[in-house]
């Protein structure tokens, strides 16, 4: 996952957006977002 995408997800969460909205903004799946929150996804350069 790209660093920029991770930054966008973090920003969305800080603003209190729900997961469905974050999914729409980032085009990530619910699973990808949850895995990212749990630190299971790695950043790809």
mmCIF entry with sequence, helices, sheets and N, C-alpha, C, O atoms, coordinates in Angstrom:
data_MODEL
# 
_entry.id   MODEL 
# 
_entity.id                         1 
_entity.type                       polymer 
_entity.pdbx_number_of_molecules   1 
# 
_entity_poly.entity_id                      1 
_entity_poly.type                           'polypeptide(L)' 
_entity_poly.nstd_linkage                   no 
_entity_poly.nstd_monomer                   no 
_entity_poly.pdbx_seq_one_letter_code       
;(UNK)(UNK)(UNK)(UNK)(UNK)(UNK)(UNK)(UNK)(UNK)(UNK)(UNK)(UNK)(UNK)(UNK)(UNK)(UNK)
(UNK)(UNK)(UNK)(UNK)(UNK)(UNK)(UNK)(UNK)(UNK)(UNK)(UNK)(UNK)(UNK)(UNK)(UNK)(UNK)
(UNK)(UNK)(UNK)(UNK)(UNK)(UNK)(UNK)(UNK)(UNK)(UNK)(UNK)(UNK)(UNK)
;
_entity_poly.pdbx_seq_one_letter_code_can   XXXXXXXXXXXXXXXXXXXXXXXXXXXXXXXXXXXXXXXXXXXXX 
_entity_poly.pdbx_strand_id                 A 
# 
loop_
_entity_poly_seq.entity_id 
_entity_poly_seq.num 
_entity_poly_seq.mon_id 
_entity_poly_seq.hetero 
1 1  UNK n 
1 2  UNK n 
1 3  UNK n 
1 4  UNK n 
1 5  UNK n 
1 6  UNK n 
1 7  UNK n 
1 8  UNK n 
1 9  UNK n 
1 10 UNK n 
1 11 UNK n 
1 12 UNK n 
1 13 UNK n 
1 14 UNK n 
1 15 UNK n 
1 16 UNK n 
1 17 UNK n 
1 18 UNK n 
1 19 UNK n 
1 20 UNK n 
1 21 UNK n 
1 22 UNK n 
1 23 UNK n 
1 24 UNK n 
1 25 UNK n 
1 26 UNK n 
1 27 UNK n 
1 28 UNK n 
1 29 UNK n 
1 30 UNK n 
1 31 UNK n 
1 32 UNK n 
1 33 UNK n 
1 34 UNK n 
1 35 UNK n 
1 36 UNK n 
1 37 UNK n 
1 38 UNK n 
1 39 UNK n 
1 40 UNK n 
1 41 UNK n 
1 42 UNK n 
1 43 UNK n 
1 44 UNK n 
1 45 UNK n 
# 
_struct_asym.id          A 
_struct_asym.entity_id   1 
# 
loop_
_struct_conf.conf_type_id 
_struct_conf.id 
_struct_conf.pdbx_PDB_helix_id 
_struct_conf.beg_label_comp_id 
_struct_conf.beg_label_asym_id 
_struct_conf.beg_label_seq_id 
_struct_conf.pdbx_beg_PDB_ins_code 
_struct_conf.end_label_comp_id 
_struct_conf.end_label_asym_id 
_struct_conf.end_label_seq_id 
_struct_conf.pdbx_end_PDB_ins_code 
_struct_conf.beg_auth_comp_id 
_struct_conf.beg_auth_asym_id 
_struct_conf.beg_auth_seq_id 
_struct_conf.end_auth_comp_id 
_struct_conf.end_auth_asym_id 
_struct_conf.end_auth_seq_id 
_struct_conf.pdbx_PDB_helix_class 
_struct_conf.details 
_struct_conf.pdbx_PDB_helix_length 
HELX_P HELX_P1 AA1 UNK A 3  ? UNK A 14 ? UNK A 3  UNK A 14 1 ? 12 
HELX_P HELX_P2 AA2 UNK A 19 ? UNK A 26 ? UNK A 19 UNK A 26 1 ? 8  
HELX_P HELX_P3 AA3 UNK A 30 ? UNK A 37 ? UNK A 30 UNK A 37 1 ? 8  
# 
_struct_conf_type.id          HELX_P 
_struct_conf_type.criteria    ? 
_struct_conf_type.reference   ? 
# 
loop_
_atom_site.group_PDB 
_atom_site.id 
_atom_site.type_symbol 
_atom_site.label_atom_id 
_atom_site.label_alt_id 
_atom_site.label_comp_id 
_atom_site.label_asym_id 
_atom_site.label_entity_id 
_atom_site.label_seq_id 
_atom_site.pdbx_PDB_ins_code 
_atom_site.Cartn_x 
_atom_site.Cartn_y 
_atom_site.Cartn_z 
_atom_site.occupancy 
_atom_site.B_iso_or_equiv 
_atom_site.pdbx_formal_charge 
_atom_site.auth_seq_id 
_atom_site.auth_comp_id 
_atom_site.auth_asym_id 
_atom_site.auth_atom_id 
_atom_site.pdbx_PDB_model_num 
ATOM 1   N N  . UNK A 1 1  ? 0.857   -1.180 0.000  1.00 0.00 ? 1  UNK A N  1 
ATOM 2   C CA . UNK A 1 1  ? 0.000   0.000  0.000  1.00 0.00 ? 1  UNK A CA 1 
ATOM 3   C C  . UNK A 1 1  ? 0.897   1.235  0.000  1.00 0.00 ? 1  UNK A C  1 
ATOM 4   O O  . UNK A 1 1  ? 1.925   1.275  0.676  1.00 0.00 ? 1  UNK A O  1 
ATOM 5   N N  . UNK A 1 2  ? 0.498   2.212  -0.750 1.00 0.00 ? 2  UNK A N  1 
ATOM 6   C CA . UNK A 1 2  ? 1.303   3.422  -0.854 1.00 0.00 ? 2  UNK A CA 1 
ATOM 7   C C  . UNK A 1 2  ? 1.174   4.286  0.401  1.00 0.00 ? 2  UNK A C  1 
ATOM 8   O O  . UNK A 1 2  ? 0.123   4.336  1.039  1.00 0.00 ? 2  UNK A O  1 
ATOM 9   N N  . UNK A 1 3  ? 2.260   4.956  0.732  1.00 0.00 ? 3  UNK A N  1 
ATOM 10  C CA . UNK A 1 3  ? 2.285   5.835  1.904  1.00 0.00 ? 3  UNK A CA 1 
ATOM 11  C C  . UNK A 1 3  ? 1.171   6.877  1.844  1.00 0.00 ? 3  UNK A C  1 
ATOM 12  O O  . UNK A 1 3  ? 0.536   7.172  2.856  1.00 0.00 ? 3  UNK A O  1 
ATOM 13  N N  . UNK A 1 4  ? 0.940   7.424  0.675  1.00 0.00 ? 4  UNK A N  1 
ATOM 14  C CA . UNK A 1 4  ? -0.081  8.474  0.521  1.00 0.00 ? 4  UNK A CA 1 
ATOM 15  C C  . UNK A 1 4  ? -1.467  7.944  0.888  1.00 0.00 ? 4  UNK A C  1 
ATOM 16  O O  . UNK A 1 4  ? -2.252  8.639  1.533  1.00 0.00 ? 4  UNK A O  1 
ATOM 17  N N  . UNK A 1 5  ? -1.760  6.722  0.478  1.00 0.00 ? 5  UNK A N  1 
ATOM 18  C CA . UNK A 1 5  ? -3.059  6.125  0.794  1.00 0.00 ? 5  UNK A CA 1 
ATOM 19  C C  . UNK A 1 5  ? -3.214  5.956  2.294  1.00 0.00 ? 5  UNK A C  1 
ATOM 20  O O  . UNK A 1 5  ? -4.281  6.221  2.848  1.00 0.00 ? 5  UNK A O  1 
ATOM 21  N N  . UNK A 1 6  ? -2.159  5.518  2.944  1.00 0.00 ? 6  UNK A N  1 
ATOM 22  C CA . UNK A 1 6  ? -2.198  5.351  4.397  1.00 0.00 ? 6  UNK A CA 1 
ATOM 23  C C  . UNK A 1 6  ? -2.431  6.695  5.074  1.00 0.00 ? 6  UNK A C  1 
ATOM 24  O O  . UNK A 1 6  ? -3.202  6.787  6.029  1.00 0.00 ? 6  UNK A O  1 
ATOM 25  N N  . UNK A 1 7  ? -1.777  7.725  4.588  1.00 0.00 ? 7  UNK A N  1 
ATOM 26  C CA . UNK A 1 7  ? -1.970  9.067  5.152  1.00 0.00 ? 7  UNK A CA 1 
ATOM 27  C C  . UNK A 1 7  ? -3.408  9.530  4.977  1.00 0.00 ? 7  UNK A C  1 
ATOM 28  O O  . UNK A 1 7  ? -3.972  10.157 5.875  1.00 0.00 ? 7  UNK A O  1 
ATOM 29  N N  . UNK A 1 8  ? -4.001  9.230  3.837  1.00 0.00 ? 8  UNK A N  1 
ATOM 30  C CA . UNK A 1 8  ? -5.395  9.618  3.586  1.00 0.00 ? 8  UNK A CA 1 
ATOM 31  C C  . UNK A 1 8  ? -6.322  8.900  4.558  1.00 0.00 ? 8  UNK A C  1 
ATOM 32  O O  . UNK A 1 8  ? -7.221  9.515  5.133  1.00 0.00 ? 8  UNK A O  1 
ATOM 33  N N  . UNK A 1 9  ? -6.105  7.596  4.742  1.00 0.00 ? 9  UNK A N  1 
ATOM 34  C CA . UNK A 1 9  ? -6.950  6.833  5.673  1.00 0.00 ? 9  UNK A CA 1 
ATOM 35  C C  . UNK A 1 9  ? -6.823  7.399  7.083  1.00 0.00 ? 9  UNK A C  1 
ATOM 36  O O  . UNK A 1 9  ? -7.829  7.588  7.766  1.00 0.00 ? 9  UNK A O  1 
ATOM 37  N N  . UNK A 1 10 ? -5.612  7.666  7.517  1.00 0.00 ? 10 UNK A N  1 
ATOM 38  C CA . UNK A 1 10 ? -5.404  8.222  8.862  1.00 0.00 ? 10 UNK A CA 1 
ATOM 39  C C  . UNK A 1 10 ? -6.100  9.570  9.014  1.00 0.00 ? 10 UNK A C  1 
ATOM 40  O O  . UNK A 1 10 ? -6.734  9.836  10.036 1.00 0.00 ? 10 UNK A O  1 
ATOM 41  N N  . UNK A 1 11 ? -5.983  10.408 8.007  1.00 0.00 ? 11 UNK A N  1 
ATOM 42  C CA . UNK A 1 11 ? -6.620  11.719 8.043  1.00 0.00 ? 11 UNK A CA 1 
ATOM 43  C C  . UNK A 1 11 ? -8.137  11.583 8.131  1.00 0.00 ? 11 UNK A C  1 
ATOM 44  O O  . UNK A 1 11 ? -8.790  12.281 8.907  1.00 0.00 ? 11 UNK A O  1 
ATOM 45  N N  . UNK A 1 12 ? -8.683  10.687 7.336  1.00 0.00 ? 12 UNK A N  1 
ATOM 46  C CA . UNK A 1 12 ? -10.136 10.463 7.356  1.00 0.00 ? 12 UNK A CA 1 
ATOM 47  C C  . UNK A 1 12 ? -10.590 10.014 8.740  1.00 0.00 ? 12 UNK A C  1 
ATOM 48  O O  . UNK A 1 12 ? -11.600 10.495 9.254  1.00 0.00 ? 12 UNK A O  1 
ATOM 49  N N  . UNK A 1 13 ? -9.840  9.086  9.341  1.00 0.00 ? 13 UNK A N  1 
ATOM 50  C CA . UNK A 1 13 ? -10.202 8.587  10.664 1.00 0.00 ? 13 UNK A CA 1 
ATOM 51  C C  . UNK A 1 13 ? -10.108 9.695  11.703 1.00 0.00 ? 13 UNK A C  1 
ATOM 52  O O  . UNK A 1 13 ? -10.956 9.784  12.592 1.00 0.00 ? 13 UNK A O  1 
ATOM 53  N N  . UNK A 1 14 ? -9.083  10.543 11.601 1.00 0.00 ? 14 UNK A N  1 
ATOM 54  C CA . UNK A 1 14 ? -8.924  11.648 12.545 1.00 0.00 ? 14 UNK A CA 1 
ATOM 55  C C  . UNK A 1 14 ? -10.093 12.620 12.448 1.00 0.00 ? 14 UNK A C  1 
ATOM 56  O O  . UNK A 1 14 ? -10.472 13.252 13.434 1.00 0.00 ? 14 UNK A O  1 
ATOM 57  N N  . UNK A 1 15 ? -10.661 12.733 11.250 1.00 0.00 ? 15 UNK A N  1 
ATOM 58  C CA . UNK A 1 15 ? -11.798 13.622 11.044 1.00 0.00 ? 15 UNK A CA 1 
ATOM 59  C C  . UNK A 1 15 ? -13.119 12.968 11.440 1.00 0.00 ? 15 UNK A C  1 
ATOM 60  O O  . UNK A 1 15 ? -14.174 13.601 11.385 1.00 0.00 ? 15 UNK A O  1 
ATOM 61  N N  . UNK A 1 16 ? -13.055 11.701 11.837 1.00 0.00 ? 16 UNK A N  1 
ATOM 62  C CA . UNK A 1 16 ? -14.246 11.015 12.316 1.00 0.00 ? 16 UNK A CA 1 
ATOM 63  C C  . UNK A 1 16 ? -15.110 10.401 11.229 1.00 0.00 ? 16 UNK A C  1 
ATOM 64  O O  . UNK A 1 16 ? -16.275 10.083 11.471 1.00 0.00 ? 16 UNK A O  1 
ATOM 65  N N  . UNK A 1 17 ? -14.551 10.227 10.026 1.00 0.00 ? 17 UNK A N  1 
ATOM 66  C CA . UNK A 1 17 ? -15.336 9.638  8.945  1.00 0.00 ? 17 UNK A CA 1 
ATOM 67  C C  . UNK A 1 17 ? -15.535 8.149  9.194  1.00 0.00 ? 17 UNK A C  1 
ATOM 68  O O  . UNK A 1 17 ? -14.663 7.482  9.752  1.00 0.00 ? 17 UNK A O  1 
ATOM 69  N N  . UNK A 1 18 ? -16.688 7.633  8.776  1.00 0.00 ? 18 UNK A N  1 
ATOM 70  C CA . UNK A 1 18 ? -16.957 6.211  8.962  1.00 0.00 ? 18 UNK A CA 1 
ATOM 71  C C  . UNK A 1 18 ? -16.250 5.388  7.888  1.00 0.00 ? 18 UNK A C  1 
ATOM 72  O O  . UNK A 1 18 ? -15.770 5.920  6.887  1.00 0.00 ? 18 UNK A O  1 
ATOM 73  N N  . UNK A 1 19 ? -16.199 4.084  8.123  1.00 0.00 ? 19 UNK A N  1 
ATOM 74  C CA . UNK A 1 19 ? -15.423 3.217  7.236  1.00 0.00 ? 19 UNK A CA 1 
ATOM 75  C C  . UNK A 1 19 ? -15.974 3.195  5.815  1.00 0.00 ? 19 UNK A C  1 
ATOM 76  O O  . UNK A 1 19 ? -15.205 3.087  4.860  1.00 0.00 ? 19 UNK A O  1 
ATOM 77  N N  . UNK A 1 20 ? -17.298 3.295  5.656  1.00 0.00 ? 20 UNK A N  1 
ATOM 78  C CA . UNK A 1 20 ? -17.882 3.307  4.313  1.00 0.00 ? 20 UNK A CA 1 
ATOM 79  C C  . UNK A 1 20 ? -17.413 4.525  3.517  1.00 0.00 ? 20 UNK A C  1 
ATOM 80  O O  . UNK A 1 20 ? -17.134 4.425  2.322  1.00 0.00 ? 20 UNK A O  1 
ATOM 81  N N  . UNK A 1 21 ? -17.330 5.660  4.180  1.00 0.00 ? 21 UNK A N  1 
ATOM 82  C CA . UNK A 1 21 ? -16.854 6.875  3.517  1.00 0.00 ? 21 UNK A CA 1 
ATOM 83  C C  . UNK A 1 21 ? -15.380 6.743  3.156  1.00 0.00 ? 21 UNK A C  1 
ATOM 84  O O  . UNK A 1 21 ? -14.962 7.131  2.065  1.00 0.00 ? 21 UNK A O  1 
ATOM 85  N N  . UNK A 1 22 ? -14.598 6.194  4.078  1.00 0.00 ? 22 UNK A N  1 
ATOM 86  C CA . UNK A 1 22 ? -13.174 5.987  3.807  1.00 0.00 ? 22 UNK A CA 1 
ATOM 87  C C  . UNK A 1 22 ? -13.003 5.026  2.631  1.00 0.00 ? 22 UNK A C  1 
ATOM 88  O O  . UNK A 1 22 ? -12.131 5.229  1.787  1.00 0.00 ? 22 UNK A O  1 
ATOM 89  N N  . UNK A 1 23 ? -13.822 3.993  2.575  1.00 0.00 ? 23 UNK A N  1 
ATOM 90  C CA . UNK A 1 23 ? -13.769 3.047  1.457  1.00 0.00 ? 23 UNK A CA 1 
ATOM 91  C C  . UNK A 1 23 ? -14.040 3.764  0.141  1.00 0.00 ? 23 UNK A C  1 
ATOM 92  O O  . UNK A 1 23 ? -13.363 3.508  -0.855 1.00 0.00 ? 23 UNK A O  1 
ATOM 93  N N  . UNK A 1 24 ? -15.017 4.653  0.129  1.00 0.00 ? 24 UNK A N  1 
ATOM 94  C CA . UNK A 1 24 ? -15.362 5.380  -1.096 1.00 0.00 ? 24 UNK A CA 1 
ATOM 95  C C  . UNK A 1 24 ? -14.241 6.327  -1.522 1.00 0.00 ? 24 UNK A C  1 
ATOM 96  O O  . UNK A 1 24 ? -13.948 6.452  -2.712 1.00 0.00 ? 24 UNK A O  1 
ATOM 97  N N  . UNK A 1 25 ? -13.625 6.981  -0.565 1.00 0.00 ? 25 UNK A N  1 
ATOM 98  C CA . UNK A 1 25 ? -12.559 7.938  -0.871 1.00 0.00 ? 25 UNK A CA 1 
ATOM 99  C C  . UNK A 1 25 ? -11.303 7.230  -1.376 1.00 0.00 ? 25 UNK A C  1 
ATOM 100 O O  . UNK A 1 25 ? -10.681 7.674  -2.340 1.00 0.00 ? 25 UNK A O  1 
ATOM 101 N N  . UNK A 1 26 ? -10.935 6.137  -0.727 1.00 0.00 ? 26 UNK A N  1 
ATOM 102 C CA . UNK A 1 26 ? -9.656  5.486  -1.026 1.00 0.00 ? 26 UNK A CA 1 
ATOM 103 C C  . UNK A 1 26 ? -9.765  4.332  -2.011 1.00 0.00 ? 26 UNK A C  1 
ATOM 104 O O  . UNK A 1 26 ? -8.754  3.871  -2.540 1.00 0.00 ? 26 UNK A O  1 
ATOM 105 N N  . UNK A 1 27 ? -10.988 3.860  -2.264 1.00 0.00 ? 27 UNK A N  1 
ATOM 106 C CA . UNK A 1 27 ? -11.209 2.682  -3.109 1.00 0.00 ? 27 UNK A CA 1 
ATOM 107 C C  . UNK A 1 27 ? -10.579 1.428  -2.507 1.00 0.00 ? 27 UNK A C  1 
ATOM 108 O O  . UNK A 1 27 ? -10.243 0.488  -3.229 1.00 0.00 ? 27 UNK A O  1 
ATOM 109 N N  . UNK A 1 28 ? -10.421 1.418  -1.187 1.00 0.00 ? 28 UNK A N  1 
ATOM 110 C CA . UNK A 1 28 ? -9.936  0.232  -0.490 1.00 0.00 ? 28 UNK A CA 1 
ATOM 111 C C  . UNK A 1 28 ? -11.122 -0.570 0.009  1.00 0.00 ? 28 UNK A C  1 
ATOM 112 O O  . UNK A 1 28 ? -12.215 -0.032 0.184  1.00 0.00 ? 28 UNK A O  1 
ATOM 113 N N  . UNK A 1 29 ? -10.910 -1.847 0.237  1.00 0.00 ? 29 UNK A N  1 
ATOM 114 C CA . UNK A 1 29 ? -11.957 -2.686 0.812  1.00 0.00 ? 29 UNK A CA 1 
ATOM 115 C C  . UNK A 1 29 ? -11.982 -2.491 2.327  1.00 0.00 ? 29 UNK A C  1 
ATOM 116 O O  . UNK A 1 29 ? -11.028 -1.990 2.922  1.00 0.00 ? 29 UNK A O  1 
ATOM 117 N N  . UNK A 1 30 ? -13.079 -2.892 2.926  1.00 0.00 ? 30 UNK A N  1 
ATOM 118 C CA . UNK A 1 30 ? -13.202 -2.834 4.387  1.00 0.00 ? 30 UNK A CA 1 
ATOM 119 C C  . UNK A 1 30 ? -12.062 -3.639 5.022  1.00 0.00 ? 30 UNK A C  1 
ATOM 120 O O  . UNK A 1 30 ? -11.443 -3.204 5.994  1.00 0.00 ? 30 UNK A O  1 
ATOM 121 N N  . UNK A 1 31 ? -11.802 -4.814 4.455  1.00 0.00 ? 31 UNK A N  1 
ATOM 122 C CA . UNK A 1 31 ? -10.743 -5.674 4.987  1.00 0.00 ? 31 UNK A CA 1 
ATOM 123 C C  . UNK A 1 31 ? -9.383  -4.980 4.937  1.00 0.00 ? 31 UNK A C  1 
ATOM 124 O O  . UNK A 1 31 ? -8.614  -5.049 5.896  1.00 0.00 ? 31 UNK A O  1 
ATOM 125 N N  . UNK A 1 32 ? -9.085  -4.311 3.821  1.00 0.00 ? 32 UNK A N  1 
ATOM 126 C CA . UNK A 1 32 ? -7.796  -3.620 3.695  1.00 0.00 ? 32 UNK A CA 1 
ATOM 127 C C  . UNK A 1 32 ? -7.661  -2.519 4.740  1.00 0.00 ? 32 UNK A C  1 
ATOM 128 O O  . UNK A 1 32 ? -6.597  -2.349 5.335  1.00 0.00 ? 32 UNK A O  1 
ATOM 129 N N  . UNK A 1 33 ? -8.730  -1.779 4.960  1.00 0.00 ? 33 UNK A N  1 
ATOM 130 C CA . UNK A 1 33 ? -8.694  -0.692 5.945  1.00 0.00 ? 33 UNK A CA 1 
ATOM 131 C C  . UNK A 1 33 ? -8.510  -1.261 7.346  1.00 0.00 ? 33 UNK A C  1 
ATOM 132 O O  . UNK A 1 33 ? -7.712  -0.741 8.126  1.00 0.00 ? 33 UNK A O  1 
ATOM 133 N N  . UNK A 1 34 ? -9.235  -2.316 7.668  1.00 0.00 ? 34 UNK A N  1 
ATOM 134 C CA . UNK A 1 34 ? -9.110  -2.926 8.990  1.00 0.00 ? 34 UNK A CA 1 
ATOM 135 C C  . UNK A 1 34 ? -7.719  -3.527 9.186  1.00 0.00 ? 34 UNK A C  1 
ATOM 136 O O  . UNK A 1 34 ? -7.142  -3.421 10.268 1.00 0.00 ? 34 UNK A O  1 
ATOM 137 N N  . UNK A 1 35 ? -7.185  -4.153 8.150  1.00 0.00 ? 35 UNK A N  1 
ATOM 138 C CA . UNK A 1 35 ? -5.831  -4.706 8.244  1.00 0.00 ? 35 UNK A CA 1 
ATOM 139 C C  . UNK A 1 35 ? -4.816  -3.588 8.431  1.00 0.00 ? 35 UNK A C  1 
ATOM 140 O O  . UNK A 1 35 ? -3.853  -3.746 9.182  1.00 0.00 ? 35 UNK A O  1 
ATOM 141 N N  . UNK A 1 36 ? -5.018  -2.466 7.761  1.00 0.00 ? 36 UNK A N  1 
ATOM 142 C CA . UNK A 1 36 ? -4.117  -1.334 7.912  1.00 0.00 ? 36 UNK A CA 1 
ATOM 143 C C  . UNK A 1 36 ? -4.163  -0.816 9.350  1.00 0.00 ? 36 UNK A C  1 
ATOM 144 O O  . UNK A 1 36 ? -3.128  -0.509 9.941  1.00 0.00 ? 36 UNK A O  1 
ATOM 145 N N  . UNK A 1 37 ? -5.368  -0.723 9.902  1.00 0.00 ? 37 UNK A N  1 
ATOM 146 C CA . UNK A 1 37 ? -5.521  -0.246 11.275 1.00 0.00 ? 37 UNK A CA 1 
ATOM 147 C C  . UNK A 1 37 ? -4.813  -1.170 12.260 1.00 0.00 ? 37 UNK A C  1 
ATOM 148 O O  . UNK A 1 37 ? -4.295  -0.723 13.283 1.00 0.00 ? 37 UNK A O  1 
ATOM 149 N N  . UNK A 1 38 ? -4.795  -2.457 11.941 1.00 0.00 ? 38 UNK A N  1 
ATOM 150 C CA . UNK A 1 38 ? -4.147  -3.435 12.810 1.00 0.00 ? 38 UNK A CA 1 
ATOM 151 C C  . UNK A 1 38 ? -2.654  -3.563 12.537 1.00 0.00 ? 38 UNK A C  1 
ATOM 152 O O  . UNK A 1 38 ? -1.970  -4.368 13.170 1.00 0.00 ? 38 UNK A O  1 
ATOM 153 N N  . UNK A 1 39 ? -2.149  -2.769 11.594 1.00 0.00 ? 39 UNK A N  1 
ATOM 154 C CA . UNK A 1 39 ? -0.736  -2.788 11.277 1.00 0.00 ? 39 UNK A CA 1 
ATOM 155 C C  . UNK A 1 39 ? -0.299  -3.975 10.450 1.00 0.00 ? 39 UNK A C  1 
ATOM 156 O O  . UNK A 1 39 ? 0.885   -4.310 10.415 1.00 0.00 ? 39 UNK A O  1 
ATOM 157 N N  . UNK A 1 40 ? -1.253  -4.621 9.777  1.00 0.00 ? 40 UNK A N  1 
ATOM 158 C CA . UNK A 1 40 ? -0.927  -5.821 9.010  1.00 0.00 ? 40 UNK A CA 1 
ATOM 159 C C  . UNK A 1 40 ? -0.547  -5.531 7.565  1.00 0.00 ? 40 UNK A C  1 
ATOM 160 O O  . UNK A 1 40 ? 0.041   -6.389 6.907  1.00 0.00 ? 40 UNK A O  1 
ATOM 161 N N  . UNK A 1 41 ? -0.865  -4.348 7.056  1.00 0.00 ? 41 UNK A N  1 
ATOM 162 C CA . UNK A 1 41 ? -0.507  -4.018 5.677  1.00 0.00 ? 41 UNK A CA 1 
ATOM 163 C C  . UNK A 1 41 ? 0.817   -3.282 5.659  1.00 0.00 ? 41 UNK A C  1 
ATOM 164 O O  . UNK A 1 41 ? 1.106   -2.480 6.547  1.00 0.00 ? 41 UNK A O  1 
ATOM 165 N N  . UNK A 1 42 ? 1.601   -3.553 4.667  1.00 0.00 ? 42 UNK A N  1 
ATOM 166 C CA . UNK A 1 42 ? 2.907   -2.918 4.526  1.00 0.00 ? 42 UNK A CA 1 
ATOM 167 C C  . UNK A 1 42 ? 2.856   -1.834 3.457  1.00 0.00 ? 42 UNK A C  1 
ATOM 168 O O  . UNK A 1 42 ? 2.052   -1.884 2.526  1.00 0.00 ? 42 UNK A O  1 
ATOM 169 N N  . UNK A 1 43 ? 3.728   -0.867 3.615  1.00 0.00 ? 43 UNK A N  1 
ATOM 170 C CA . UNK A 1 43 ? 3.831   0.230  2.653  1.00 0.00 ? 43 UNK A CA 1 
ATOM 171 C C  . UNK A 1 43 ? 4.698   -0.230 1.490  1.00 0.00 ? 43 UNK A C  1 
ATOM 172 O O  . UNK A 1 43 ? 5.785   -0.775 1.683  1.00 0.00 ? 43 UNK A O  1 
ATOM 173 N N  . UNK A 1 44 ? 4.201   -0.001 0.286  1.00 0.00 ? 44 UNK A N  1 
ATOM 174 C CA . UNK A 1 44 ? 4.973   -0.313 -0.915 1.00 0.00 ? 44 UNK A CA 1 
ATOM 175 C C  . UNK A 1 44 ? 5.486   0.988  -1.508 1.00 0.00 ? 44 UNK A C  1 
ATOM 176 O O  . UNK A 1 44 ? 4.733   1.952  -1.651 1.00 0.00 ? 44 UNK A O  1 
ATOM 177 N N  . UNK A 1 45 ? 6.743   1.014  -1.845 1.00 0.00 ? 45 UNK A N  1 
ATOM 178 C CA . UNK A 1 45 ? 7.328   2.216  -2.447 1.00 0.00 ? 45 UNK A CA 1 
ATOM 179 C C  . UNK A 1 45 ? 7.361   2.101  -3.939 1.00 0.00 ? 45 UNK A C  1 
ATOM 180 O O  . UNK A 1 45 ? 7.820   3.019  -4.619 1.00 0.00 ? 45 UNK A O  1 
# 
